[in-house]
Amino acid sequence: MTRESDIKKVLAPLARRRADLFYKRRRFFLTPIRHVIRAVVIRPSYWGPGPFYVHWGVALTFEPTAPLGWPLLPEVSRGAGWDVSAPGIAERVWDLMEAEALPPLDRIGSLDELDRFLEGRPQPTYGWQRYSGASFLLAVARGNFGFCDEYLDGPFGYRTGYAAEKQRAETLAPLISARDRAGIARLLHEWEAFRIKALKLEKYWEPTPFPVESEV
């Protein structure tokens, strides 16, 4: 297994190349962090020493869980994995980040931009399928009540999801039914503050209103 200390030693200095990047636990986070957490993820191999993979991922700040078990977007590393001890590996990773990972992440700074990105993809993105819990939370935060009703009432909604997704949906359901934008916003802000604190990202977080708080 690739050691986190080796990854940090070799790759963490890359974060100094952009003022809006910082490195934390195998992830290059983009700032500012508002409602979307964006990062390039260095995923070590668990089957041997050396190899690692490069992904980029997006998560919601207001998913009420502490772990950052976000949906990972496409793997961008090449071959069977890279060796952290290989000569010039930091430059190779940076070139890959600049070419394939950072450009799309730069375009996903807000919830509306994330929604447009997902809508524009030809295939469903892992973790962001139409009836996933993440897609539901995104719709809630954007005030897309039509989709929320479909998720809560339809055969492919929260009843087929994980226990945490069901609990989340059942908590939000009465507020959505009542179209209680203020109540929804209070709950999302509470969840967001919890997760940001749990992830120790307060330094980089800019609390902002949710789109649902704006009457349409």
N, C-alpha and C positions, 0 to 999 in steps of 0.2 A: 504494500500500500504506500502511495506517495505521502510523505510526511508534510503536514501543514507548515511546519517550520521551514522546510526546504522551499516550498512554494512561496512563502512570504519573503524569504531572503532573496530569491531570484526575481520574482515578479512584482512584488509590492512597489518598488521604486518607479514602476511605470505610471503609477497614479500621479506623479509629479509633472507629467507631460501635459496634463490638462487641468486648469484651475477648478473645473467642476467635477473632478473625480476624487474619490478617496477609497482606500483599500481597507477591508475589514473581513477577516475570516474567509479567505478564498473568494472574495467578491470585490469587484470594482464597481462601486455605487456611483450613480450620477446624481448631482444636486442641481437645484434644490429638490427636496422631497416634499411633495404636497399630498396628493391623494394616490399617487402612483410611485411604487418603488421600482427602480430600473437598475439592472446590474449585469455586468459580464461575470459569469460564474466559472470558476476553475474547479472542475469536478475530478477528483483523484480516482484512479482505478483502485478497486479493492481486491484485485486478484494478483498483484505483484508489485514490486518496487519500481518506481519510475514513471510509468505512463499516466498522463492526465488528459482531460478533454476540456474544450472550451465551449461554453454555451452562453446565450444571453437570455435573460428572463425578466418578467414583469410580474409584480404582485401588487395587491391593493393594500393600502395602509390601514384600512378599516375592517379587514377580516379579523374577527375577534379570537385569534389564536396567537400564541407566542412564537412557535417555530415558523421559520420562513420557508415553509414547504410549498413554494409557489409553483405555478405552471412554468415549466421551462419551454422556451421557444427553440427554434432549430439549433441543432448542434452545428458548430461552424469549424471545429477542428478537423484535421485530415487524417486518414488512415486509421490505424489501430490505437492511436494515442501518442502523445508526445512525452519525451523524457525530460524531466526538469533539470537534469545534469548535462544535457546536450549543449555543445558550444553554440552560442548565438540564439539560444531558445527564447530569451526575453524579447529580442527584436522580432523574431518570427511571430510570437504571440501578439506583440503590438501591431505589426502589419496586419494581422488577421482581424484584430479588434477594430482598427481604423477602416478596413475595407468592408467588413461584413456585420460587425456587431454594433458599433457605436452609431453608424448612420441611422438605422431604424430606431434605436433607443432615443436618439436626439429628437425624433419626430413624435415621441409618445410622452410628452410632458404633462398632459392633462387627461381627464376621464373622457372628454369628447374626442381627443386625438387617439386614445386607446380604442375607443369604439369604432372610429373610422378605420383604423389599422386592421382590426379584426374583421370588419365587414368587407374589406378589400382583399382579404386573402382567399385564394382559390380553394383551399382545403381547410377544414376546421383545425384550429391550433390546439395542440395537446393541452388539456386543462381548461381551455376556454370554449369547449363545445357549447352549442346553443343552449342546452339545458343544464349546464354545469352550475355549481354553486357560485363560482366566481362570476359567471355571466349574469346570474341573478343579482348579486350584490352590485355589479356595475350598473345594471338597469335601475335598481333602487336608488342609487346615489345620483343618477341622472334624471330621476323622475319619470322614467319610462314605465308608466303604470300599466299600459297595455301588455307589455311583455311580462311584467310582474304577475298580472292576473292569469296570464297563460301558464306561467311557471307554477303558480300555486294551485290552479284548477285542472291543469291538463294531466294526461297520463304519463308524461315524461318528465315531470317536475320533481320537486323535492322529495316526494315519497319514494323515489328510486335512488336517492342519494345516500351519502354517509350520514351517520347519526348527528354529527356536528352541523351538517347542512340542514337537516330537518329541524333541529333546534333553532337555528338561525331564522329559517323561514317561518316557523311557528311564532317566533317572537315578533317578527316584522309584519306578519299577515294582518293583524287587526289594524295596525297603523296604515298599511297600504289600502285596506278595504275602506277605511275612513278618509283616505286621501289626506292624512295628517302629515303634511310636509314638515312642520315644526317638530313634531314628535319623532319622525324618521331622522331628521337632522340631529336632534339631541342624542339619539341612540348611536348614530354613525360617528359622531364626534367622540362619544364615550369609548366606543370600540377602537377608534383611531388612536386616541391618547394612550389606551392600554397597550396596543401593539407597538407603537413607537417607543414607549418606555421599556417594554420587554425586550425589544431589539437593540436598545441603547442607541437610538438614532436621533435623540432629541436635538443634538447640536446642529443637525442638518435639516430639520423639519420646519416647514413654514405652514402653520395652521391657516387654512382658508375655508370659506364657505363651500358647501356642496352645491352642485347645480340644482338639486331637488329643492333647495331653499328659495329658489327664484320662482315665483308664480309664472306660469305659462299662459 
